[in-house]
Amino acid sequence: MPKRKIIFSGVLLLAVFVSLAAAISDSEIQRLEKVMNWKAGQVIADVGAGEGEIGFAAAASVGKTGKVYLTELDEEKVAALKKDASRRNVKNVVILAAAEKETKLPDNCCDAIILRRVYHHLTAPTEMDTSLLRSLRSGGLLAVIEFAPRKSLTASDPVKDVPSNRGGHGIPKKILVEELTAAGFKLEKAIDDWPDDGYCVLFRRP
């Protein structure tokens, strides 16, 4: 096989792997629900919701007396989420357009907030951390799912405009914990055996 074809095949396989790793399984959602203890009547936000798998699952758990916010920065993704919410006929889901430095969630609105594979993309983490803290109620829970920097992703899909201490595409758990505790969150628990070689860190707002 010519060298050019070998390189192309390698890039294609890597793209497929990244796509599959970014997708979330039902088992991961169920585990997240368990560790966060979703309950009827809660208000939960999925920041950087992607296709909304976590948020729509949370909407079923919190029920009619609860509410779920789904936020996205990309306008097309916001429109897609609104269309999907309409198709599902869910009445307890609110779709919001986020900003680079703000969640755009109401102050003190949430019992729980989730960021899955989003934090390492933040270009203004200090400001966003402050916004996340402001959006949580006292005692509220923040779950951040991330992965350590990966050489393959750093080479093929570098993340632009993020702080240099990330060390590549991803973020070391130590740095994530340092930044969020500096913002005022209290570290609750770190889970190192998360799917797809990831980790999940739980924080509370005091």
Secondary structure as GFF3:
##gff-version 3
##sequence-region A 1 206
A	DSSP	alpha_helix	3	22	.	.	.	ID=ss1
A	DSSP	alpha_helix	26	36	.	.	.	ID=ss2
A	DSSP	beta_strand	43	47	.	.	.	ID=ss3
A	DSSP	alpha_helix	53	62	.	.	.	ID=ss4
A	DSSP	beta_strand	67	72	.	.	.	ID=ss5
A	DSSP	alpha_helix	75	88	.	.	.	ID=ss6
A	DSSP	beta_strand	93	97	.	.	.	ID=ss7
A	DSSP	beta_strand	110	116	.	.	.	ID=ss8
A	DSSP	three_ten_helix	119	121	.	.	.	ID=ss9
A	DSSP	alpha_helix	125	135	.	.	.	ID=ss10
A	DSSP	beta_strand	136	146	.	.	.	ID=ss11
A	DSSP	alpha_helix	151	156	.	.	.	ID=ss12
A	DSSP	three_ten_helix	164	166	.	.	.	ID=ss13
A	DSSP	alpha_helix	173	182	.	.	.	ID=ss14
A	DSSP	beta_strand	186	194	.	.	.	ID=ss15
A	DSSP	beta_strand	198	204	.	.	.	ID=ss16
###
